[in-house]
């Protein structure tokens, strides 16, 4: 499953401990429900909230970690996003990005395996 087909954005959310979420914005409630259904079909638990004129379909960190285990492209996108925020984010974003570092996002994860 590719999150990019949904036009998903990653965002660090400041809260008690901070978290990483993936969000999709749409003004059409039907499209929001359709996106949520596709995410449910992939075994994820999407949420839908109204934010101004938009509906926001989002998945939380726990579901992102499930998806990362299955999809290398998502893993790379999250690793690059966290690296960018750790380098150029606000002080709070840097703090959260460092806290969310996970061995699954290690640069060594992206190296191809060599069989002897």
The first five atom37 places (N, CA, C, CB, O) and aatype in JSON, in Angstrom:
{
  "aatype": [20, 20, 20, 20, 20, 20, 20, 20, 20, 20, 20, 20, 20, 20, 20, 20, 20, 20, 20, 20, 20, 20, 20, 20, 20, 20, 20, 20, 20, 20, 20, 20, 20, 20, 20, 20, 20, 20, 20, 20, 20, 20, 20, 20, 20, 20, 20, 20, 20, 20, 20, 20, 20, 20, 20, 20, 20, 20, 20, 20, 20, 20, 20, 20, 20, 20, 20, 20, 20, 20, 20, 20, 20, 20, 20, 20, 20, 20, 20, 20, 20, 20, 20, 20, 20, 20, 20, 20, 20, 20, 20, 20, 20, 20, 20, 20, 20, 20, 20, 20, 20, 20, 20, 20, 20, 20, 20, 20, 20, 20, 20, 20, 20, 20, 20, 20],
  "atom_mask": [
    [1, 1, 1, 1, 1],
    [1, 1, 1, 1, 1],
    [1, 1, 1, 1, 1],
    [1, 1, 1, 1, 1],
    [1, 1, 1, 1, 1],
    [1, 1, 1, 1, 1],
    [1, 1, 1, 1, 1],
    [1, 1, 1, 1, 1],
    [1, 1, 1, 1, 1],
    [1, 1, 1, 1, 1],
    [1, 1, 1, 1, 1],
    [1, 1, 1, 1, 1],
    [1, 1, 1, 1, 1],
    [1, 1, 1, 1, 1],
    [1, 1, 1, 1, 1],
    [1, 1, 1, 1, 1],
    [1, 1, 1, 1, 1],
    [1, 1, 1, 1, 1],
    [1, 1, 1, 1, 1],
    [1, 1, 1, 1, 1],
    [1, 1, 1, 1, 1],
    [1, 1, 1, 1, 1],
    [1, 1, 1, 1, 1],
    [1, 1, 1, 1, 1],
    [1, 1, 1, 1, 1],
    [1, 1, 1, 1, 1],
    [1, 1, 1, 1, 1],
    [1, 1, 1, 1, 1],
    [1, 1, 1, 1, 1],
    [1, 1, 1, 1, 1],
    [1, 1, 1, 1, 1],
    [1, 1, 1, 1, 1],
    [1, 1, 1, 1, 1],
    [1, 1, 1, 1, 1],
    [1, 1, 1, 1, 1],
    [1, 1, 1, 1, 1],
    [1, 1, 1, 1, 1],
    [1, 1, 1, 1, 1],
    [1, 1, 1, 1, 1],
    [1, 1, 1, 1, 1],
    [1, 1, 1, 1, 1],
    [1, 1, 1, 1, 1],
    [1, 1, 1, 1, 1],
    [1, 1, 1, 1, 1],
    [1, 1, 1, 1, 1],
    [1, 1, 1, 1, 1],
    [1, 1, 1, 1, 1],
    [1, 1, 1, 1, 1],
    [1, 1, 1, 1, 1],
    [1, 1, 1, 1, 1],
    [1, 1, 1, 1, 1],
    [1, 1, 1, 1, 1],
    [1, 1, 1, 1, 1],
    [1, 1, 1, 1, 1],
    [1, 1, 1, 1, 1],
    [1, 1, 1, 1, 1],
    [1, 1, 1, 1, 1],
    [1, 1, 1, 1, 1],
    [1, 1, 1, 1, 1],
    [1, 1, 1, 1, 1],
    [1, 1, 1, 1, 1],
    [1, 1, 1, 1, 1],
    [1, 1, 1, 1, 1],
    [1, 1, 1, 1, 1],
    [1, 1, 1, 1, 1],
    [1, 1, 1, 1, 1],
    [1, 1, 1, 1, 1],
    [1, 1, 1, 1, 1],
    [1, 1, 1, 1, 1],
    [1, 1, 1, 1, 1],
    [1, 1, 1, 1, 1],
    [1, 1, 1, 1, 1],
    [1, 1, 1, 1, 1],
    [1, 1, 1, 1, 1],
    [1, 1, 1, 1, 1],
    [1, 1, 1, 1, 1],
    [1, 1, 1, 1, 1],
    [1, 1, 1, 1, 1],
    [1, 1, 1, 1, 1],
    [1, 1, 1, 1, 1],
    [1, 1, 1, 1, 1],
    [1, 1, 1, 1, 1],
    [1, 1, 1, 1, 1],
    [1, 1, 1, 1, 1],
    [1, 1, 1, 1, 1],
    [1, 1, 1, 1, 1],
    [1, 1, 1, 1, 1],
    [1, 1, 1, 1, 1],
    [1, 1, 1, 1, 1],
    [1, 1, 1, 1, 1],
    [1, 1, 1, 1, 1],
    [1, 1, 1, 1, 1],
    [1, 1, 1, 1, 1],
    [1, 1, 1, 1, 1],
    [1, 1, 1, 1, 1],
    [1, 1, 1, 1, 1],
    [1, 1, 1, 1, 1],
    [1, 1, 1, 1, 1],
    [1, 1, 1, 1, 1],
    [1, 1, 1, 1, 1],
    [1, 1, 1, 1, 1],
    [1, 1, 1, 1, 1],
    [1, 1, 1, 1, 1],
    [1, 1, 1, 1, 1],
    [1, 1, 1, 1, 1],
    [1, 1, 1, 1, 1],
    [1, 1, 1, 1, 1],
    [1, 1, 1, 1, 1],
    [1, 1, 1, 1, 1],
    [1, 1, 1, 1, 1],
    [1, 1, 1, 1, 1],
    [1, 1, 1, 1, 1],
    [1, 1, 1, 1, 1],
    [1, 1, 1, 1, 1],
    [1, 1, 1, 1, 1],
    [1, 1, 1, 1, 1]
  ],
  "atom_positions": [
    [[0.85, -1.18, 0.0], [0.0, 0.0, 0.0], [0.89, 1.23, 0.0], [-0.96, 0.0, 1.22], [1.79, 1.33, 0.83]],
    [[0.66, 2.13, -0.86], [1.47, 3.35, -0.96], [0.66, 4.54, -0.46], [1.94, 3.58, -2.41], [-0.42, 4.84, -0.99]],
    [[1.18, 5.21, 0.54], [0.48, 6.37, 1.08], [0.42, 7.51, 0.08], [1.14, 6.84, 2.34], [-0.46, 8.36, 0.16]],
    [[1.36, 7.53, -0.86], [1.4, 8.64, -1.8], [0.19, 8.66, -2.72], [2.66, 8.57, -2.62], [-0.16, 9.71, -3.26]],
    [[-0.45, 7.51, -2.91], [-1.64, 7.5, -3.76], [-2.78, 8.27, -3.12], [-2.08, 6.06, -4.03], [-3.73, 8.66, -3.8]],
    [[-2.7, 8.49, -1.82], [-3.72, 9.24, -1.11], [-3.35, 10.72, -0.96], [-3.97, 8.63, 0.25], [-4.16, 11.49, -0.44]],
    [[-2.17, 11.13, -1.37], [-1.74, 12.5, -1.15], [-1.54, 12.77, 0.33], [-2.75, 13.49, -1.74], [-2.07, 13.75, 0.86]],
    [[-0.81, 11.92, 1.0], [-0.64, 11.98, 2.45], [0.56, 12.83, 2.82], [-0.49, 10.57, 3.03], [1.6, 12.8, 2.16]],
    [[0.39, 13.58, 3.89], [1.46, 14.42, 4.43], [1.84, 13.9, 5.8], [1.03, 15.91, 4.5], [0.98, 13.48, 6.58]],
    [[3.14, 13.93, 6.1], [3.61, 13.57, 7.44], [3.66, 14.82, 8.29], [5.0, 12.88, 7.38], [3.95, 15.91, 7.79]],
    [[3.38, 14.66, 9.58], [3.42, 15.81, 10.48], [3.8, 15.36, 11.88], [2.07, 16.55, 10.49], [3.27, 14.37, 12.4]],
    [[4.72, 16.1, 12.48], [5.04, 15.89, 13.89], [4.04, 16.69, 14.71], [6.53, 16.3, 14.22], [3.89, 17.9, 14.51]],
    [[3.36, 16.02, 15.63], [2.34, 16.66, 16.44], [2.87, 16.81, 17.85], [1.02, 15.86, 16.42], [3.28, 15.84, 18.48]],
    [[2.85, 18.03, 18.34], [3.31, 18.3, 19.69], [2.19, 17.96, 20.66], [3.76, 19.78, 19.84], [1.07, 18.44, 20.51]],
    [[2.49, 17.16, 21.62], [1.51, 16.76, 22.62], [2.28, 16.38, 23.87], [0.61, 15.6, 22.13], [3.35, 16.91, 24.13]],
    [[1.73, 15.46, 24.62], [2.42, 15.04, 25.84], [3.8, 14.5, 25.52], [1.6, 13.97, 26.59], [4.8, 14.92, 26.11]],
    [[3.86, 13.56, 24.59], [5.16, 13.0, 24.23], [5.54, 13.31, 22.8], [5.15, 11.53, 24.44], [6.66, 13.03, 22.38]],
    [[4.61, 13.87, 22.05], [4.84, 14.12, 20.64], [4.6, 12.86, 19.85], [6.26, 14.65, 20.4], [4.85, 11.76, 20.33]],
    [[4.12, 13.01, 18.64], [3.89, 11.84, 17.8], [3.98, 12.22, 16.34], [2.52, 11.2, 18.11], [3.98, 13.4, 15.98]],
    [[4.06, 11.21, 15.51], [4.12, 11.38, 14.07], [2.82, 10.84, 13.49], [5.36, 10.65, 13.46], [2.41, 9.73, 13.81]],
    [[2.18, 11.63, 12.66], [0.94, 11.18, 12.02], [1.04, 11.41, 10.51], [-0.3, 11.94, 12.6], [1.81, 12.25, 10.04]],
    [[0.26, 10.64, 9.77], [0.12, 10.83, 8.33], [-1.29, 11.35, 8.09], [0.4, 9.5, 7.53], [-2.26, 10.77, 8.58]],
    [[-1.41, 12.45, 7.33], [-2.7, 13.1, 7.12], [-3.01, 13.23, 5.64], [-2.74, 14.46, 7.78], [-2.13, 13.43, 4.81]],
    [[-4.31, 13.12, 5.34], [-4.82, 13.38, 3.99], [-5.96, 14.38, 4.13], [-5.3, 12.04, 3.28], [-6.88, 14.18, 4.92]],
    [[-5.89, 15.46, 3.37], [-6.9, 16.52, 3.43], [-7.8, 16.47, 2.21], [-6.23, 17.9, 3.54], [-7.33, 16.29, 1.09]],
    [[-9.11, 16.63, 2.42], [-10.06, 16.72, 1.33], [-11.26, 17.52, 1.79], [-10.48, 15.3, 0.83], [-11.59, 17.54, 2.98]],
    [[-11.92, 18.18, 0.86], [-13.13, 18.94, 1.19], [-14.39, 18.1, 1.0], [-13.22, 20.2, 0.33], [-15.49, 18.53, 1.38]],
    [[-14.24, 16.93, 0.42], [-15.37, 16.07, 0.1], [-15.47, 14.94, 1.12], [-15.25, 15.51, -1.33], [-14.56, 14.12, 1.25]],
    [[-16.59, 14.89, 1.85], [-16.76, 13.85, 2.87], [-16.76, 12.47, 2.24], [-18.05, 14.08, 3.65], [-16.29, 11.51, 2.86]],
    [[-17.27, 12.34, 1.02], [-17.26, 11.05, 0.34], [-15.85, 10.55, 0.07], [-18.03, 11.13, -0.95], [-15.55, 9.37, 0.25]],
    [[-14.98, 11.47, -0.36], [-13.58, 11.1, -0.61], [-12.88, 10.75, 0.7], [-12.84, 12.25, -1.32], [-12.04, 9.85, 0.73]],
    [[-13.21, 11.45, 1.77], [-12.62, 11.15, 3.08], [-13.01, 9.75, 3.53], [-13.05, 12.19, 4.13], [-12.18, 8.98, 4.0]],
    [[-14.29, 9.42, 3.38], [-14.76, 8.09, 3.77], [-14.16, 7.0, 2.88], [-16.29, 8.02, 3.7], [-13.84, 5.92, 3.37]],
    [[-14.01, 7.29, 1.59], [-13.39, 6.31, 0.68], [-11.93, 6.07, 1.04], [-13.49, 6.81, -0.78], [-11.48, 4.92, 1.04]],
    [[-11.2, 7.13, 1.36], [-9.79, 6.98, 1.76], [-9.7, 6.19, 3.05], [-9.12, 8.37, 1.94], [-8.83, 5.33, 3.2]],
    [[-10.59, 6.47, 4.0], [-10.59, 5.74, 5.27], [-10.89, 4.26, 5.03], [-11.63, 6.34, 6.25], [-10.28, 3.4, 5.67]],
    [[-11.81, 3.96, 4.13], [-12.12, 2.57, 3.82], [-10.93, 1.84, 3.22], [-13.3, 2.49, 2.86], [-10.68, 0.68, 3.56]],
    [[-10.18, 2.51, 2.35], [-8.99, 1.9, 1.76], [-7.93, 1.62, 2.83], [-8.41, 2.8, 0.66], [-7.28, 0.58, 2.82]],
    [[-7.78, 2.56, 3.75], [-6.81, 2.36, 4.84], [-7.26, 1.23, 5.76], [-6.63, 3.66, 5.65], [-6.43, 0.45, 6.22]],
    [[-8.56, 1.14, 6.02], [-9.08, 0.03, 6.84], [-8.83, -1.3, 6.15], [-10.58, 0.21, 7.12], [-8.48, -2.29, 6.8]],
    [[-9.01, -1.34, 4.84], [-8.79, -2.56, 4.08], [-7.33, -3.0, 4.16], [-9.2, -2.36, 2.62], [-7.03, -4.19, 4.03]],
    [[-6.44, -2.05, 4.37], [-5.01, -2.36, 4.51], [-4.65, -2.74, 5.94], [-4.16, -1.17, 4.06], [-3.47, -2.95, 6.25]],
    [[-5.65, -2.82, 6.82], [-5.39, -3.22, 8.2], [-5.02, -2.07, 9.13], [-4.31, -4.23, 8.23], [-4.52, -2.31, 10.23]],
    [[-5.25, -0.84, 8.7], [-4.92, 0.32, 9.52], [-6.19, 0.86, 10.18], [-4.23, 1.42, 8.68], [-7.3, 0.48, 9.8]],
    [[-6.01, 1.75, 11.15], [-7.16, 2.35, 11.85], [-7.19, 3.85, 11.6], [-7.09, 2.05, 13.37], [-6.67, 4.62, 12.4]],
    [[-7.79, 4.27, 10.51], [-7.83, 5.7, 10.21], [-8.86, 6.44, 11.06], [-8.13, 5.92, 8.73], [-9.83, 5.85, 11.54]],
    [[-8.62, 7.71, 11.22], [-9.57, 8.6, 11.91], [-9.93, 9.71, 10.93], [-8.96, 9.17, 13.24], [-9.12, 10.09, 10.08]],
    [[-11.15, 10.23, 11.07], [-11.58, 11.36, 10.25], [-12.04, 12.47, 11.18], [-12.72, 10.95, 9.26], [-12.85, 12.25, 12.08]],
    [[-11.51, 13.68, 10.95], [-11.94, 14.85, 11.71], [-12.21, 15.99, 10.74], [-10.87, 15.27, 12.78], [-11.64, 16.05, 9.65]],
    [[-13.08, 16.89, 11.15], [-13.36, 18.08, 10.36], [-12.44, 19.18, 10.86], [-14.88, 18.51, 10.45], [-12.36, 19.43, 12.06]],
    [[-11.75, 19.84, 9.94], [-10.84, 20.92, 10.28], [-11.1, 22.07, 9.32], [-9.34, 20.45, 10.21], [-10.62, 22.06, 8.19]],
    [[-11.85, 23.06, 9.77], [-12.23, 24.16, 8.9], [-13.07, 23.61, 7.76], [-10.98, 24.91, 8.35], [-14.02, 22.87, 8.0]],
    [[-12.73, 23.97, 6.52], [-13.51, 23.47, 5.38], [-13.11, 22.06, 4.95], [-13.37, 24.41, 4.2], [-13.74, 21.48, 4.06]],
    [[-12.07, 21.51, 5.56], [-11.53, 20.22, 5.15], [-11.95, 19.09, 6.08], [-10.03, 20.29, 5.08], [-12.29, 19.3, 7.25]],
    [[-11.9, 17.89, 5.53], [-11.96, 16.67, 6.32], [-10.54, 16.12, 6.31], [-13.01, 15.63, 5.74], [-9.88, 16.07, 5.27]],
    [[-10.06, 15.7, 7.48], [-8.71, 15.18, 7.59], [-8.8, 13.71, 7.97], [-7.87, 15.98, 8.65], [-9.36, 13.34, 9.0]],
    [[-8.24, 12.87, 7.1], [-8.14, 11.44, 7.37], [-6.71, 11.23, 7.85], [-8.49, 10.54, 6.1], [-5.77, 11.58, 7.14]],
    [[-6.54, 10.66, 9.03], [-5.18, 10.49, 9.52], [-4.99, 9.14, 10.18], [-4.82, 11.6, 10.5], [-5.94, 8.52, 10.66]],
    [[-3.73, 8.69, 10.19], [-3.35, 7.49, 10.91], [-2.25, 7.87, 11.88], [-2.89, 6.35, 9.94], [-1.38, 8.69, 11.58]],
    [[-2.3, 7.27, 13.04], [-1.38, 7.6, 14.12], [-0.07, 6.83, 13.99], [-2.03, 7.31, 15.47], [0.11, 6.0, 13.1]],
    [[0.84, 7.13, 14.9], [2.19, 6.56, 14.87], [2.18, 5.03, 14.87], [2.98, 7.07, 16.06], [2.92, 4.41, 14.12]],
    [[1.34, 4.43, 15.71], [1.32, 2.96, 15.8], [1.01, 2.33, 14.45], [0.28, 2.5, 16.85], [1.64, 1.35, 14.06]],
    [[0.04, 2.89, 13.73], [-0.29, 2.37, 12.41], [0.81, 2.66, 11.4], [-1.61, 2.94, 11.93], [1.06, 1.86, 10.5]],
    [[1.46, 3.81, 11.53], [2.57, 4.12, 10.63], [3.69, 3.1, 10.81], [3.11, 5.55, 10.89], [4.31, 2.67, 9.83]],
    [[3.95, 2.7, 12.04], [5.0, 1.71, 12.29], [4.64, 0.36, 11.67], [5.25, 1.55, 13.79], [5.52, -0.34, 11.17]],
    [[3.36, 0.0, 11.71], [2.92, -1.24, 11.04], [3.18, -1.15, 9.54], [1.42, -1.5, 11.31], [3.66, -2.09, 8.91]],
    [[2.84, 0.0, 8.99], [3.0, 0.2, 7.55], [4.47, 0.21, 7.15], [2.34, 1.51, 7.13], [4.83, -0.29, 6.08]],
    [[5.31, 0.77, 8.0], [6.75, 0.84, 7.74], [7.36, -0.55, 7.64], [7.46, 1.64, 8.84], [8.28, -0.79, 6.86]],
    [[6.83, -1.48, 8.43], [7.35, -2.85, 8.39], [7.06, -3.52, 7.05], [6.74, -3.68, 9.52], [7.78, -4.44, 6.65]],
    [[6.02, -3.06, 6.35], [5.61, -3.68, 5.09], [6.11, -2.93, 3.86], [4.12, -3.79, 5.03], [6.22, -3.52, 2.78]],
    [[6.4, -1.64, 4.0], [6.65, -0.8, 2.81], [7.94, 0.0, 2.98], [5.46, 0.15, 2.55], [8.0, 0.93, 3.79]],
    [[8.95, -0.36, 2.22], [10.24, 0.32, 2.29], [10.17, 1.78, 1.86], [11.23, -0.4, 1.45], [10.92, 2.61, 2.38]],
    [[9.29, 2.1, 0.91], [9.17, 3.49, 0.45], [8.64, 4.37, 1.57], [8.24, 3.57, -0.78], [9.09, 5.51, 1.73]],
    [[7.7, 3.86, 2.33], [7.17, 4.63, 3.47], [8.25, 4.78, 4.53], [5.92, 3.95, 4.08], [8.39, 5.85, 5.13]],
    [[9.02, 3.72, 4.76], [10.11, 3.77, 5.74], [11.11, 4.85, 5.36], [10.81, 2.4, 5.86], [11.54, 5.64, 6.2]],
    [[11.48, 4.89, 4.08], [12.44, 5.91, 3.63], [11.86, 7.31, 3.75], [12.85, 5.64, 2.18], [12.56, 8.24, 4.16]],
    [[10.6, 7.47, 3.4], [9.97, 8.8, 3.48], [9.94, 9.3, 4.92], [8.54, 8.75, 2.91], [10.21, 10.47, 5.18]],
    [[9.62, 8.42, 5.84], [9.57, 8.82, 7.26], [10.97, 9.13, 7.76], [8.92, 7.72, 8.13], [11.17, 10.1, 8.49]],
    [[11.95, 8.3, 7.38], [13.33, 8.55, 7.81], [13.82, 9.9, 7.31], [14.26, 7.43, 7.31], [14.45, 10.65, 8.06]],
    [[13.54, 10.21, 6.05], [13.95, 11.51, 5.49], [13.22, 12.66, 6.18], [13.68, 11.55, 3.97], [13.82, 13.69, 6.47]],
    [[11.94, 12.48, 6.45], [11.16, 13.52, 7.12], [11.72, 13.8, 8.52], [9.66, 13.11, 7.22], [11.91, 14.95, 8.9]],
    [[11.99, 12.72, 9.29], [12.52, 12.9, 10.64], [13.92, 13.52, 10.61], [12.57, 11.56, 11.38], [14.25, 14.35, 11.46]],
    [[14.74, 13.13, 9.64], [16.07, 13.72, 9.52], [15.98, 15.22, 9.22], [16.88, 13.01, 8.42], [16.72, 16.02, 9.78]],
    [[15.05, 15.59, 8.32], [14.85, 17.0, 7.98], [14.4, 17.79, 9.21], [13.82, 17.14, 6.84], [14.9, 18.88, 9.46]],
    [[13.46, 17.25, 9.96], [12.96, 17.95, 11.15], [14.02, 18.02, 12.24], [11.69, 17.27, 11.68], [14.09, 19.01, 12.97]],
    [[14.83, 16.98, 12.37], [15.9, 16.99, 13.37], [16.94, 18.05, 13.02], [16.56, 15.6, 13.46], [17.57, 18.63, 13.92]],
    [[17.12, 18.31, 11.73], [18.12, 19.29, 11.29], [17.56, 20.71, 11.23], [18.65, 18.9, 9.93], [18.18, 21.65, 11.73]],
    [[16.37, 20.89, 10.62], [15.87, 22.23, 10.33], [14.54, 22.57, 11.0], [15.71, 22.38, 8.86], [13.98, 23.63, 10.72]],
    [[14.04, 21.72, 11.86], [12.75, 21.98, 12.49], [12.84, 22.98, 13.63], [12.15, 20.7, 13.0], [13.92, 23.44, 13.99]],
    [[11.69, 23.3, 14.18], [11.64, 24.15, 15.37], [12.27, 23.37, 16.52], [10.17, 24.6, 15.71], [12.44, 22.16, 16.41]],
    [[12.6, 24.03, 17.63], [13.17, 23.28, 18.76], [12.28, 22.12, 19.21], [13.4, 24.22, 19.92], [12.79, 21.04, 19.53]],
    [[10.97, 22.31, 19.23], [10.07, 21.23, 19.63], [10.06, 20.1, 18.59], [8.64, 21.77, 19.84], [10.04, 18.93, 18.96]],
    [[10.08, 20.45, 17.3], [10.11, 19.43, 16.26], [11.41, 18.63, 16.33], [9.96, 20.08, 14.88], [11.41, 17.42, 16.14]],
    [[12.52, 19.32, 16.62], [13.8, 18.61, 16.76], [13.73, 17.62, 17.91], [14.96, 19.61, 17.0], [14.19, 16.48, 17.79]],
    [[13.16, 18.06, 19.01], [13.05, 17.2, 20.18], [12.21, 15.96, 19.86], [12.42, 17.97, 21.36], [12.6, 14.84, 20.19]],
    [[11.05, 16.16, 19.23], [10.18, 15.03, 18.88], [10.86, 14.12, 17.87], [8.83, 15.54, 18.33], [10.79, 12.9, 18.0]],
    [[11.51, 14.7, 16.86], [12.17, 13.89, 15.83], [13.24, 13.0, 16.44], [12.78, 14.8, 14.75], [13.38, 11.84, 16.04]],
    [[13.98, 13.53, 17.39], [15.02, 12.74, 18.04], [14.37, 11.65, 18.89], [15.93, 13.64, 18.92], [14.87, 10.52, 18.93]],
    [[13.27, 11.97, 19.58], [12.57, 10.98, 20.39], [11.98, 9.86, 19.55], [11.48, 11.64, 21.21], [11.9, 8.72, 20.0]],
    [[11.56, 10.17, 18.34], [10.91, 9.19, 17.47], [11.91, 8.36, 16.68], [9.96, 9.88, 16.52], [11.52, 7.5, 15.9]],
    [[13.19, 8.61, 16.88], [14.18, 7.8, 16.18], [13.97, 6.35, 16.59], [15.65, 8.27, 16.51], [13.79, 6.04, 17.77]],
    [[13.98, 5.5, 15.63], [13.69, 4.1, 15.84], [14.69, 3.32, 15.0], [12.21, 3.74, 15.46], [15.02, 3.76, 13.89]],
    [[15.18, 2.19, 15.48], [16.15, 1.42, 14.69], [15.65, 1.08, 13.29], [16.52, 0.15, 15.42], [16.44, 0.89, 12.37]],
    [[14.34, 0.99, 13.13], [13.78, 0.67, 11.82], [14.07, 1.77, 10.8], [12.27, 0.43, 11.92], [14.04, 1.52, 9.6]],
    [[14.35, 3.0, 11.28], [14.64, 4.12, 10.39], [16.13, 4.36, 10.23], [13.97, 5.37, 10.9], [16.54, 5.37, 9.65]],
    [[16.95, 3.47, 10.74], [18.4, 3.6, 10.65], [18.86, 3.61, 9.2], [19.09, 2.47, 11.43], [18.28, 2.91, 8.37]],
    [[19.9, 4.41, 8.88], [20.42, 4.4, 7.51], [20.85, 3.01, 7.05], [21.59, 5.36, 7.4], [20.79, 2.7, 5.86]],
    [[21.28, 2.17, 7.99], [21.71, 0.82, 7.63], [20.53, -0.02, 7.13], [22.36, 0.14, 8.84], [20.73, -1.02, 6.44]],
    [[19.33, 0.37, 7.47], [18.14, -0.35, 7.02], [18.01, -0.28, 5.51], [16.89, 0.22, 7.68], [17.42, -1.17, 4.9]],
    [[18.56, 0.76, 4.9], [18.37, 0.97, 3.47], [19.45, 0.32, 2.62], [18.33, 2.44, 3.17], [19.35, 0.31, 1.4]],
    [[20.49, -0.23, 3.26], [21.55, -0.85, 2.5], [21.08, -2.22, 1.99], [22.83, -0.98, 3.36], [20.46, -2.99, 2.73]],
    [[21.38, -2.53, 0.74], [20.97, -3.84, 0.23], [21.74, -4.95, 0.93], [21.19, -3.92, -1.3], [22.91, -4.78, 1.29]],
    [[21.09, -6.06, 1.11], [21.76, -7.22, 1.74], [22.66, -7.88, 0.71], [20.72, -8.24, 2.3], [22.29, -8.02, -0.46]],
    [[23.82, -8.28, 1.16], [24.74, -9.0, 0.28], [24.86, -10.43, 0.78], [26.14, -8.3, 0.23], [25.22, -10.67, 1.94]],
    [[24.57, -11.33, -0.07], [24.68, -12.73, 0.29], [26.03, -13.24, -0.23], [23.5, -13.55, -0.3], [26.4, -13.02, -1.38]],
    [[26.74, -13.92, 0.65], [28.07, -14.41, 0.28], [28.0, -15.65, -0.57], [28.89, -14.68, 1.5], [29.04, -16.19, -0.96]]
  ]
}
